[in-house]
Structure formats: C-alpha cells, structure tokens
Amino acid sequence: MKSVFGDNRISLLLQYFRKTPVTTVSTLASRLGVSDRTIRNDIKQLNQELKDCAVIEGVQGKYSLRIFQADRFREIYSDIIQSDEFMNSSRNRMDYMFGKLMCSEEPLLTDELAYEMNIGRTTLVSDLKKLREEIKDYHLTIIGKTSKGLLLHGTEADIRNYVLENSYESIYREYPMDSEIQEAIEDFFEEHYFEKNVRESFERFVTLMLDRFLTGHYIGQLSGKYYNMTARPEFALIDDLVRQFAQILHVEIPVEETLFIFLPIMGMRTPTDIHDMHSIMLDKNVPKLTKKIFDRIHQKMDVTIESGNFTEEFLYHVMFMMNRLRFGVRLKNAMLDDLKQKYPLAYQMAGIASDVIQEEYHLKVTEDERGYLAAYFGVFLTENDLKKEKPFRIAVVCGTGRVTARLVAVQLKKMLDSSAELTLFADEKVNTEILNDFDIILTTVELSCKCDRPIIQIQEIFDEKELRP
C-alpha cells in the first residue's frame, strides 16, 4: 500500500523503523510512493537528525534502526514527530484514519493506529467517534471494536464519494501520478477543451480511480442509469483516454471505472464560455422539463419568464444538475445564504423548479443545487428589466462557472447605468489584447495577464456599497 497520508516523510520513515526490525529501500519506496534514491536521501537526513544517539544502517541491502542512547533518541523522535503538523488537527486525524481503513484488508487495532499517529488512545477514540458519525450520510460504517480491530464497511462507490467530498486533499495531495498518464490527460484537454475547474475535478476522479482499482478495489457493478451514459458521444472520448491508461499500465480497465471518471464531465458546472457548452450534446428531454418548470412558475406565481438568449445556458445547467443528482455528485454552493437573502423571489421560483424535477424524475434537489437554480432565476428576472443600449463596455472575468459570472453581472447591473455593456469571460480565456478592448475590468480572480485598463477585484457575492463612489 502506498502511504499518501502525511507531509513529513521523515516522520513516517522513523515511525516505520521503530516498529519494523528490518526492511529494504525498495519496500520503503513502494510504501511511500517515491523513488529508491529519495529514500536513501531521507535516510541520510535522518541519520544527521539522530546525532549519534541512533543510526539507520544497511547491511547487504537490509536496513534497520540501532539505538545507542535511548533517552536522547526519545527526545529527538518526539521533536521529529511533532514537526509533522498534519496530526495536530482532528480533521486531519480523521482523514488519516479513513485513509488507513479504506486501504486495510485486515482489522486495524486502535493501539497500533494511535502509536503510528503518535497520539493518545483517548484522542483517537474521540476522533473515531466523530468519523463514524460523519460517514453515516454516505451509507458507510466502521464495524468491530477498538480492542479487537476495526474495518470499514460499505460499497466502493460510497467510499469514493466520501473521499472526493471530504478527504481527497489529505489523502491524495502527494499521490505520484504516472508521468505518461499525466501527459495523456494534458493532451486530451488540449484537444477537447473544458474549463480549468472541470479538468481539476476530472484529474481527482482519475487519481482516485487508478489508486483504488490498481490496489484491488474495483468499483463493481453499477445501476442501469450509469450504463445509459455509454450511448453519449462524449463517452467515446473518455473511453479512448482510458484505453490509453490501460496500455500504459498494462492492465484492462472495466467500463465501470470509465463511467466513474466520466461523472465530472457529465456533472460539470455550466462553462463560462458559451462556446464550450457545445462540446457536450444537450439531452433531448431537458427542453420539455424546462417548459414544465416555466409553466408551473407561471401557474403558481403569475410570473412569465422571458429568458431570451439565456435559455440555452439554463438548459445546459439543468442537464448538468440532473446528472449530478442522478449520480450523487455533490456541488457545494458557497453563495447559498446570500442568494436566499438577496434573491427571495428567485429562490421561491427555484423551489417550484425543484418540485417539478422531483415529480418528473424522482430526484431530490439539494439546497446547494436549489441555490444555483435561484441564481439563474435571479438573472432571468433582472435581465428582463435591463434591455437598453450599452455603450460603456465592462469585462467581467470569473473562474467559477458561468452562472456565478452571470450573478456577478446581475449585481453590477443593479448599480450601474443601464447603458453599460457587460461581457463575461472565463479567467483562462482572457489576454491583454481582449481586455484592452474594454473600458474597465471587474474580476473575481487574480488575472494572469496585464492590461492598460482599470482593474477592480470583487467577490462573487459582494456588498454593492463597496463599489459605489
């Protein structure tokens, strides 16, 4: 098993030598996911740290720890372990425990785990209780007793969902992806453009899939709704990419694993650049669903939505949202509370839309997704009141999806002269030439290029007083 659970590799090495009498460089390299040369350099560094109170020495390729001054060794050991700040927070300790449990085929003893983590048994039991409570929402349980050993119980799909939403960064932040795999992914995204946030999500899914599958944790048979995605033209692109992975790794990768890494493509956020939406085929059932939503809103609230050119964006948002709901891909909405407060009418409309979706497809719309729907309805309502000439040109640069960029634009239109013209850009799509064509630049991210126009950095949800003179 590769250890991917800590920043301080020196700390992990010393802990390993304390409980393992004899080992080899290759064993350590495999365990820590680094090269043999890195391990040898780490051993040299450790021997310098130990300052003659102990030494890690190798004889005929087998290494062991010899201690000469026990008291001094314990002091240095304690300093090295404490330098690993990873274990200083309950959140990180919970992530570490989950990582160990999801990789273990044998029951884990709490005393051994506490020793490995260099924490007290009481602290470990307390964190374990929190972890048990947290994983309930993912249909996961930790079975067994602390005195006899613990095992993680649940489906592989649920384990992966938990990792992606809670502990991916802690467990996989130093995972050594094969350079050829990385190159294949880069080539794919150069040829088939998706925005940066989609690529980042896709790489996380690929990293998790490869680690779990290659260590014997196959995701297994999926429900029929997953296999329906194989008919989509975009699936063929991902399937070709996975075939490249298989050739590089000399394995056969089942279709179920391909479907798993297809999820961030089919459940992505609506692209900021409208042209990028057309790289995904729109589901033919979405326009019918959208019409039912608009009709129900008109029936319940006597509000007629005139969406104009914005209709296509909303259709794509609904399609991506439906896929997220179907396949359990959760999208956090940091703007939710502000949306409820600032756009109550739009939030009410989003509630009606949620009811229609549940009636038609038996999918419960989460609060986070309802918030994104409210953002769209807020744009609908506001843009219909702002249709005048717009000679003053403003570029709005955003890196978190098209609806967020639209929401920023709506807030701006409330406080700007109605003649202002707003154009939305993804952060990676702008350059100096494009930006210099505008009168002013408003951005939610730090720009990677310079321009001669005034630049104002803003939040996605901002206090309008901050921009007023």
Rosetta blueprint (number, residue, H / E / L):
1 M L
2 K L
3 S L
4 V L
5 F L
6 G L
7 D L
8 N L
9 R H
10 I H
11 S H
12 L H
13 L H
14 L H
15 Q H
16 Y H
17 F H
18 R H
19 K H
20 T L
21 P L
22 V L
23 T E
24 T E
25 V H
26 S H
27 T H
28 L H
29 A H
30 S H
31 R H
32 L H
33 G L
34 V L
35 S L
36 D H
37 R H
38 T H
39 I H
40 R H
41 N H
42 D H
43 I H
44 K H
45 Q H
46 L H
47 N H
48 Q H
49 E H
50 L H
51 K L
52 D L
53 C L
54 A E
55 V E
56 I E
57 E E
58 G E
59 V E
60 Q L
61 G L
62 K E
63 Y E
64 S E
65 L E
66 R E
67 I E
68 F L
69 Q L
70 A H
71 D H
72 R H
73 F H
74 R H
75 E H
76 I H
77 Y H
78 S H
79 D H
80 I H
81 I H
82 Q H
83 S L
84 D L
85 E H
86 F H
87 M H
88 N H
89 S L
90 S H
91 R H
92 N H
93 R H
94 M H
95 D H
96 Y H
97 M H
98 F H
99 G H
100 K H
101 L H
102 M H
103 C H
104 S L
105 E L
106 E L
107 P L
108 L E
109 L L
110 T H
111 D H
112 E H
113 L H
114 A H
115 Y H
116 E H
117 M H
118 N L
119 I L
120 G L
121 R H
122 T H
123 T H
124 L H
125 V H
126 S H
127 D H
128 L H
129 K H
130 K H
131 L H
132 R H
133 E H
134 E H
135 I H
136 K H
137 D H
138 Y H
139 H L
140 L L
141 T E
142 I E
143 I E
144 G E
145 K E
146 T L
147 S L
148 K L
149 G E
150 L E
151 L E
152 L E
153 H E
154 G L
155 T L
156 E H
157 A H
158 D H
159 I H
160 R H
161 N H
162 Y H
163 V H
164 L H
165 E H
166 N H
167 S H
168 Y H
169 E H
170 S H
171 I H
172 Y H
173 R L
174 E L
175 Y L
176 P L
177 M L
178 D L
179 S H
180 E H
181 I H
182 Q H
183 E H
184 A H
185 I H
186 E H
187 D H
188 F H
189 F H
190 E H
191 E H
192 H L
193 Y L
194 F L
195 E L
196 K H
197 N H
198 V H
199 R H
200 E H
201 S H
202 F H
203 E H
204 R H
205 F H
206 V H
207 T H
208 L H
209 M H
210 L H
211 D H
212 R H
213 F H
214 L H
215 T L
216 G L
217 H L
218 Y L
219 I L
220 G L
221 Q L
222 L L
223 S L
224 G H
225 K H
226 Y H
227 Y H
228 N H
229 M H
230 T H
231 A H
232 R L
233 P H
234 E H
235 F H
236 A H
237 L H
238 I H
239 D H
240 D H
241 L H
242 V H
243 R H
244 Q H
245 F H
246 A H
247 Q H
248 I H
249 L H
250 H L
251 V L
252 E L
253 I L
254 P L
255 V H
256 E H
257 E H
258 T H
259 L H
260 F H
261 I H
262 F H
263 L H
264 P H
265 I H
266 M H
267 G L
268 M L
269 R L
270 T L
271 P L
272 T L
273 D L
274 I H
275 H H
276 D H
277 M H
278 H L
279 S L
280 I L
281 M L
282 L L
283 D L
284 K L
285 N L
286 V H
287 P H
288 K H
289 L H
290 T H
291 K H
292 K H
293 I H
294 F H
295 D H
296 R H
297 I H
298 H H
299 Q H
300 K H
301 M H
302 D L
303 V L
304 T L
305 I L
306 E L
307 S L
308 G H
309 N H
310 F H
311 T H
312 E H
313 E H
314 F H
315 L H
316 Y H
317 H H
318 V H
319 M H
320 F H
321 M H
322 M H
323 N H
324 R H
325 L H
326 R H
327 F H
328 G L
329 V L
330 R L
331 L L
332 K L
333 N L
334 A L
335 M L
336 L H
337 D H
338 D H
339 L H
340 K H
341 Q H
342 K H
343 Y L
344 P H
345 L H
346 A H
347 Y H
348 Q H
349 M H
350 A H
351 G H
352 I H
353 A H
354 S H
355 D H
356 V H
357 I H
358 Q H
359 E H
360 E H
361 Y H
362 H L
363 L L
364 K L
365 V L
366 T L
367 E H
368 D H
369 E H
370 R H
371 G H
372 Y H
373 L H
374 A H
375 A H
376 Y H
377 F H
378 G H
379 V H
380 F H
381 L H
382 T H
383 E H
384 N L
385 D L
386 L L
387 K L
388 K L
389 E L
390 K L
391 P L
392 F E
393 R E
394 I E
395 A E
396 V E
397 V E
398 C E
399 G L
400 T L
401 G L
402 R H
403 V H
404 T H
405 A H
406 R H
407 L H
408 V H
409 A H
410 V H
411 Q H
412 L H
413 K H
414 K H
415 M H
416 L L
417 D L
418 S L
419 S L
420 A E
421 E E
422 L E
423 T E
424 L E
425 F E
426 A E
427 D H
428 E H
429 K H
430 V L
431 N L
432 T H
433 E H
434 I H
435 L H
436 N L
437 D L
438 F L
439 D L
440 I E
441 I E
442 L E
443 T E
444 T L
445 V L
446 E L
447 L L
448 S L
449 C L
450 K L
451 C L
452 D L
453 R L
454 P L
455 I E
456 I E
457 Q E
458 I L
459 Q L
460 E L
461 I L
462 F L
463 D L
464 E H
465 K H
466 E H
467 L L
468 R L
469 P L
